[in-house]
Amino acid sequence: MATVFVVRGELVTALVVLEAGQDLTEAELIAHCGGRLAGYKCPKRIEFRDELPRNATGKLQRYLSRKPYWENRSLRVNWDVRRST
């Protein structure tokens, strides 16, 4: 997931759904990722959600998760230069 970031284009954003009874802070999650992932892959922003959009079979609908971040923008995630004419 990426949030639009004016200077560089995108900001790595993690959408997190915690299991019932679990407690985790944004700082703890970023620190956990920082020790396991390359710096450019680590989330810079964490958003905790109650649930993520899924279809009838339970598959995650990523385009619905991205939609609020890319509204009112002409350039979108997975934008293909060959298709723009």
DSSP file (Angstrom, degrees, kcal/mol; ACC not computed):
  #  RESIDUE AA STRUCTURE BP1 BP2  ACC     N-H-->O    O-->H-N    N-H-->O    O-->H-N    TCO  KAPPA ALPHA  PHI   PSI    X-CA   Y-CA   Z-CA
    1    1 A M              0   0    0      0, 0.0    12,-2.5     0, 0.0     2,-0.4   0.000 360.0 360.0 360.0 139.6    0.0    0.0    0.0
    2    2 A A  E     -A   12   0A   0     10,-0.2     2,-0.4    41,-0.1    10,-0.2  -0.997 360.0-148.6-135.4 136.8    1.3    3.4   -0.8
    3    3 A T  E     -A   11   0A   0      8,-3.1     8,-2.4    -2,-0.4     2,-0.2  -0.810  37.6 -99.8 -98.6 141.6    0.1    6.8    0.2
    4    4 A V  E     -A   10   0A   0     -2,-0.4     2,-0.5    65,-0.4     6,-0.3  -0.438  39.4-171.4 -63.5 127.5    0.6    9.7   -2.2
    5    5 A F  E  >  -A    9   0A   0      4,-1.2     4,-3.3    -2,-0.2     3,-0.1  -0.981  16.8-146.2-125.2 115.2    3.6   11.7   -1.0
    6    6 A V  T  4 S+     0   0    0     -2,-0.5    -1,-0.1     1,-0.2    -2,-0.0   0.826  91.8  46.0 -55.4 -42.6    4.0   15.0   -3.0
    7    7 A V  T  4 S+     0   0    0      1,-0.2    -1,-0.2     2,-0.0    -2,-0.0   0.941 131.0  15.0 -70.7 -48.3    7.8   15.1   -3.0
    8    8 A R  T  4 S-     0   0    0     -3,-0.1     2,-0.2     2,-0.1    -2,-0.2   0.591 100.9-113.8-107.6 -12.9    8.7   11.5   -3.9
    9    9 A G  E  < S+A    5   0A   0     -4,-3.3    -4,-1.2    -6,-0.0     2,-0.3  -0.396  84.1  30.4 115.2 -57.8    5.5   10.1   -5.3
   10   10 A E  E     -A    4   0A   0     -6,-0.3     2,-0.4    -2,-0.2    -6,-0.2  -0.962  55.8-152.8-139.3 154.6    4.5    7.4   -2.8
   11   11 A L  E     -A    3   0A   0     -8,-2.4    -8,-3.1    -2,-0.3     2,-0.2  -0.995  32.7-115.2-127.5 123.4    4.9    6.7    0.9
   12   12 A V  E     -A    2   0A   0     -2,-0.4    32,-2.6   -10,-0.2    33,-1.3  -0.409  40.6-176.4 -63.3 122.9    4.9    3.0    2.1
   13   13 A T  E     -b   45   0B   0    -12,-2.5     2,-0.5    -2,-0.2    33,-0.2  -0.978  15.7-151.3-126.3 133.8    1.8    2.6    4.3
   14   14 A A  E     -b   46   0B   0     31,-2.5    33,-2.9    -2,-0.4     2,-0.6  -0.913   3.3-154.8-106.4 128.6    0.7   -0.5    6.2
   15   15 A L  E     -b   47   0B   0     -2,-0.5     2,-0.4    31,-0.2    33,-0.2  -0.918  22.9-167.1 -99.1 119.3   -2.9   -1.2    6.8
   16   16 A V  E     -b   48   0B   0     31,-3.0    33,-3.1    -2,-0.6     2,-0.5  -0.911  19.7-167.5-119.4 132.4   -3.0   -3.4   10.0
   17   17 A V        -     0   0    0     -2,-0.4     2,-0.2    31,-0.2    33,-0.1  -0.974  20.0-149.6-114.6 116.2   -5.9   -5.4   11.4
   18   18 A L        -     0   0    0     -2,-0.5     3,-0.1    31,-0.5     2,-0.1  -0.593  17.1-114.8 -85.5 145.7   -5.1   -6.6   15.0
   19   19 A E    >   -     0   0    0     -2,-0.2     3,-2.1     1,-0.1    -1,-0.1  -0.393  51.9 -76.0 -70.6 157.1   -6.5   -9.8   16.4
   20   20 A A  T 3  S+     0   0    0      1,-0.3    -1,-0.1    -2,-0.1     3,-0.1  -0.295 119.9  14.7 -57.1 132.3   -8.9   -9.5   19.3
   21   21 A G  T 3  S+     0   0    0      1,-0.3    -1,-0.3    -3,-0.1     2,-0.2   0.364  95.8 127.3  84.9  -4.8   -7.1   -8.7   22.5
   22   22 A Q    <   -     0   0    0     -3,-2.1     2,-0.4     2,-0.0    -1,-0.3  -0.607  41.2-162.4 -86.7 146.0   -3.8   -7.8   20.8
   23   23 A D        +     0   0    0     -2,-0.2     2,-0.3    -3,-0.1    -3,-0.0  -0.990  19.9 155.6-131.1 123.7   -2.1   -4.5   21.5
   24   24 A L        -     0   0    0     -2,-0.4     2,-0.2     4,-0.0    -6,-0.1  -0.992  26.4-143.8-149.2 137.3    0.5   -3.0   19.2
   25   25 A T     >  -     0   0    0     -2,-0.3     4,-2.0     1,-0.1     5,-0.2  -0.608  26.9-115.2-100.1 163.7    1.7    0.5   18.6
   26   26 A E  H  > S+     0   0    0     -2,-0.2     4,-2.4     1,-0.2     5,-0.2   0.909 116.8  52.0 -60.5 -43.3    2.8    2.1   15.4
   27   27 A A  H  > S+     0   0    0      1,-0.2     4,-2.3     2,-0.2    -1,-0.2   0.890 108.3  50.7 -63.3 -40.5    6.3    2.6   16.7
   28   28 A E  H  > S+     0   0    0      2,-0.2     4,-2.2     1,-0.2    -1,-0.2   0.908 111.9  47.4 -64.4 -41.8    6.6   -1.1   17.7
   29   29 A L  H  X S+     0   0    0     -4,-2.0     4,-2.2     2,-0.2    -2,-0.2   0.907 112.2  48.3 -67.7 -42.1    5.5   -2.3   14.3
   30   30 A I  H  X S+     0   0    0     -4,-2.4     4,-2.4     2,-0.2    -2,-0.2   0.901 112.2  50.0 -64.9 -40.4    7.8    0.1   12.4
   31   31 A A  H  X S+     0   0    0     -4,-2.3     4,-1.3     2,-0.2    -2,-0.2   0.899 109.5  51.7 -63.7 -40.8   10.7   -1.1   14.7
   32   32 A H  H  < S+     0   0    0     -4,-2.2     3,-0.4     1,-0.2     4,-0.3   0.925 113.4  43.5 -61.3 -45.5    9.9   -4.7   14.0
   33   33 A C  H >X S+     0   0    0     -4,-2.2     4,-2.5     1,-0.2     3,-1.5   0.870 106.3  62.8 -67.7 -36.9    9.9   -4.2   10.3
   34   34 A G  H 3< S+     0   0    0     -4,-2.4    -1,-0.2     1,-0.3    -2,-0.2   0.806 102.7  49.3 -60.8 -31.3   13.1   -2.1   10.4
   35   35 A G  T 3< S+     0   0    0     -4,-1.3    -1,-0.3    -3,-0.4    -2,-0.2   0.557 121.6  33.5 -83.1  -8.0   15.0   -5.0   11.7
   36   36 A R  T <4 S+     0   0    0     -3,-1.5     2,-0.3    -4,-0.3    -2,-0.2   0.581 112.2  53.2-122.6 -17.5   13.8   -7.4    9.0
   37   37 A L  S  < S-     0   0    0     -4,-2.5     5,-0.1    -5,-0.1    -1,-0.1  -0.831  86.2 -94.7-122.9 158.6   13.3   -5.3    5.8
   38   38 A A    >>  -     0   0    0     -2,-0.3     3,-1.7     1,-0.1     4,-1.0  -0.388  45.5-109.0 -64.0 150.5   15.3   -3.0    3.7
   39   39 A G  G >4 S+     0   0    0      1,-0.3     3,-0.6     2,-0.2    -1,-0.1   0.835 117.5  53.5 -53.8 -39.7   14.7    0.7    4.6
   40   40 A Y  G 34 S+     0   0    0      1,-0.2    -1,-0.3     3,-0.0   -28,-0.1   0.681 108.7  51.0 -73.3 -15.4   12.8    1.5    1.5
   41   41 A K  G <4 S+     0   0    0     -3,-1.7    -1,-0.2     2,-0.1    -2,-0.2   0.623  86.9 101.6 -92.9 -15.5   10.4   -1.4    2.1
   42   42 A C  S << S-     0   0    0     -4,-1.0   -30,-0.2    -3,-0.6     2,-0.1  -0.454  82.5-107.1 -71.7 138.4    9.6   -0.4    5.8
   43   43 A P        -     0   0    0      0, 0.0   -30,-0.2     0, 0.0     3,-0.1  -0.421  24.8-167.9 -66.1 138.6    6.3    1.3    6.3
   44   44 A K  S    S+     0   0    0    -32,-2.6     2,-0.4     1,-0.2   -31,-0.2   0.568  78.6  35.0 -96.8 -15.6    6.6    5.0    7.1
   45   45 A R  E     -b   13   0B   0    -33,-1.3   -31,-2.5     2,-0.0     2,-0.4  -0.999  68.0-160.5-142.1 137.7    2.9    5.2    8.1
   46   46 A I  E     -b   14   0B   0     -2,-0.4     2,-0.5   -33,-0.2   -31,-0.2  -0.971   3.9-170.3-121.0 133.4    0.7    2.6    9.9
   47   47 A E  E     -b   15   0B   0    -33,-2.9   -31,-3.0    -2,-0.4     2,-0.5  -0.988  13.5-147.0-123.5 123.9   -3.1    2.7    9.8
   48   48 A F  E     -b   16   0B   0     -2,-0.5     2,-0.3   -33,-0.2   -31,-0.2  -0.769  22.2-175.5 -90.4 131.1   -5.0    0.4   12.1
   49   49 A R        -     0   0    0    -33,-3.1   -31,-0.5    -2,-0.5     3,-0.1  -0.853  35.1-134.8-123.9 157.6   -8.3   -0.8   10.7
   50   50 A D  S    S-     0   0    0      1,-0.3     2,-0.3    -2,-0.3    -1,-0.1   0.840  90.4 -13.8 -76.4 -35.5  -11.2   -2.9   12.0
   51   51 A E        -     0   0    0    -35,-0.1    -1,-0.3    -3,-0.1   -35,-0.0  -0.980  62.5-125.3-159.2 163.1  -11.2   -4.9    8.8
   52   52 A L        -     0   0    0     -2,-0.3     2,-0.2    -3,-0.1    10,-0.1  -0.862  43.2 -92.7-111.9 150.2   -9.9   -4.9    5.2
   53   53 A P        +     0   0    0      0, 0.0     8,-2.7     0, 0.0     2,-0.3  -0.419  51.2 174.5 -67.3 130.5  -12.2   -5.1    2.2
   54   54 A R  B     -C   60   0C   0      6,-0.3     6,-0.2    -2,-0.2     2,-0.1  -0.937  25.7-124.0-132.8 155.6  -12.6   -8.7    1.0
   55   55 A N    >   -     0   0    0      4,-2.2     3,-1.7    -2,-0.3     6,-0.0  -0.223  47.9 -81.0 -87.8-173.8  -14.7  -10.4   -1.7
   56   56 A A  T 3  S+     0   0    0      1,-0.3    -1,-0.1     2,-0.1    -2,-0.0   0.760 130.8  50.0 -62.8 -26.8  -17.2  -13.2   -1.1
   57   57 A T  T 3  S-     0   0    0      2,-0.1    -1,-0.3     0, 0.0     0, 0.0   0.445 121.0-105.1 -92.6   0.5  -14.5  -15.9   -1.2
   58   58 A G    <   +     0   0    0     -3,-1.7     2,-0.2     1,-0.3    -2,-0.1   0.466  69.9 146.2  93.8   1.9  -12.3  -13.9    1.4
   59   59 A K        -     0   0    0      1,-0.1    -4,-2.2    -5,-0.0    -1,-0.3  -0.546  55.7-108.2 -75.7 136.8   -9.7  -12.6   -1.1
   60   60 A L  B     -C   54   0C   0     -2,-0.2     2,-1.1    -6,-0.2    -6,-0.3  -0.428  21.4-143.6 -66.0 131.4   -8.4   -9.2   -0.2
   61   61 A Q    >>  +     0   0    0     -8,-2.7     4,-1.1     1,-0.2     3,-0.8  -0.771  22.0 178.6 -98.5  89.4   -9.6   -6.5   -2.6
   62   62 A R  H 3> S+     0   0    0     -2,-1.1     4,-2.2     1,-0.3     3,-0.2   0.841  74.1  62.4 -63.2 -36.4   -6.5   -4.3   -2.8
   63   63 A Y  H 3> S+     0   0    0      1,-0.2     4,-1.4     2,-0.2    -1,-0.3   0.845 103.4  50.3 -62.3 -31.3   -7.9   -1.9   -5.3
   64   64 A L  H <4 S+     0   0    0     -3,-0.8    -1,-0.2     2,-0.2    -2,-0.2   0.815 109.0  52.1 -74.0 -29.9  -10.6   -0.9   -2.7
   65   65 A S  H  < S+     0   0    0     -4,-1.1     4,-0.3    -3,-0.2    -2,-0.2   0.859 114.2  43.2 -70.7 -35.2   -7.8   -0.4   -0.1
   66   66 A R  H >X S+     0   0    0     -4,-2.2     3,-1.4     1,-0.2     4,-1.1   0.768  92.3  86.5 -78.5 -27.4   -5.9    1.9   -2.4
   67   67 A K  H >X S+     0   0    0     -4,-1.4     3,-0.8     1,-0.3     4,-0.7   0.824  84.3  51.5 -49.9 -47.7   -8.9    3.9   -3.6
   68   68 A P  H 34 S+     0   0    0      0, 0.0     3,-0.3     0, 0.0    -1,-0.3   0.812 110.5  50.7 -63.3 -26.3   -9.0    6.5   -0.9
   69   69 A Y  H <4 S+     0   0    0     -3,-1.4   -65,-0.4    -4,-0.3    -2,-0.2   0.724 115.2  40.8 -81.4 -21.8   -5.4    7.4   -1.4
   70   70 A W  H X< S+     0   0    0     -4,-1.1     3,-1.1    -3,-0.8    -1,-0.2   0.295  80.0 129.6-113.0   8.7   -5.6    7.8   -5.1
   71   71 A E  T 3< S+     0   0    0     -4,-0.7     3,-0.1    -3,-0.3    -4,-0.0  -0.352  76.9  15.2 -63.3 145.8   -8.9    9.7   -5.5
   72   72 A N  T 3  S+     0   0    0      1,-0.2     2,-0.4     2,-0.1    -1,-0.2   0.768 101.2 117.7  61.6  29.6   -8.7   12.8   -7.6
   73   73 A R    <   -     0   0    0     -3,-1.1    -1,-0.2     1,-0.1    -3,-0.0  -0.970  55.1-155.3-124.0 141.6   -5.3   11.8   -9.1
   74   74 A S  S    S+     0   0    0     -2,-0.4     2,-0.5    -3,-0.1    -1,-0.1   0.819  83.5  64.8 -83.5 -31.5   -4.6   11.1  -12.7
   75   75 A L  S    S-     0   0    0      4,-0.0     2,-0.2     3,-0.0    -1,-0.1  -0.818  72.1-179.6 -95.2 127.6   -1.6    8.9  -12.0
   76   76 A R    >   -     0   0    0     -2,-0.5     3,-1.4     1,-0.1     2,-0.0  -0.744  36.7 -77.3-123.5 168.2   -2.5    5.7  -10.2
   77   77 A V  T 3  S+     0   0    0      1,-0.3     3,-0.1    -2,-0.2    -1,-0.1  -0.387 119.5  18.8 -61.0 142.0   -0.7    2.6   -8.8
   78   78 A N  T 3  S+     0   0    0      1,-0.2    -1,-0.3    -2,-0.0     2,-0.2   0.748  87.8 169.6  64.6  25.8    0.1    0.2  -11.6
   79   79 A W    <   -     0   0    0     -3,-1.4     2,-0.6     1,-0.0    -1,-0.2  -0.512  24.2-146.0 -69.2 132.8   -0.2    2.9  -14.1
   80   80 A D    >>  -     0   0    0     -2,-0.2     3,-1.1     1,-0.1     4,-0.6  -0.910   8.9-154.8-109.7 120.9    1.1    1.8  -17.5
   81   81 A V  G >4 S+     0   0    0     -2,-0.6     3,-1.0     1,-0.3    -1,-0.1   0.839  93.7  62.4 -61.3 -34.7    2.7    4.4  -19.7
   82   82 A R  G 34 S+     0   0    0      1,-0.3    -1,-0.3    -3,-0.1    -3,-0.0   0.764 100.5  53.7 -64.8 -24.9    1.9    2.4  -22.9
   83   83 A R  G <4 S+     0   0    0     -3,-1.1     2,-0.8     2,-0.0    -1,-0.3   0.642  88.7  88.9 -85.3 -14.8   -1.9    2.9  -22.2
   84   84 A S    <<        0   0    0     -3,-1.0    -1,-0.0    -4,-0.6    -5,-0.0  -0.747 360.0 360.0 -91.0 114.5   -1.8    6.6  -21.9
   85   85 A T              0   0    0     -2,-0.8    -1,-0.2     0, 0.0    -2,-0.0   0.319 360.0 360.0-135.8 360.0   -2.3    8.4  -25.2
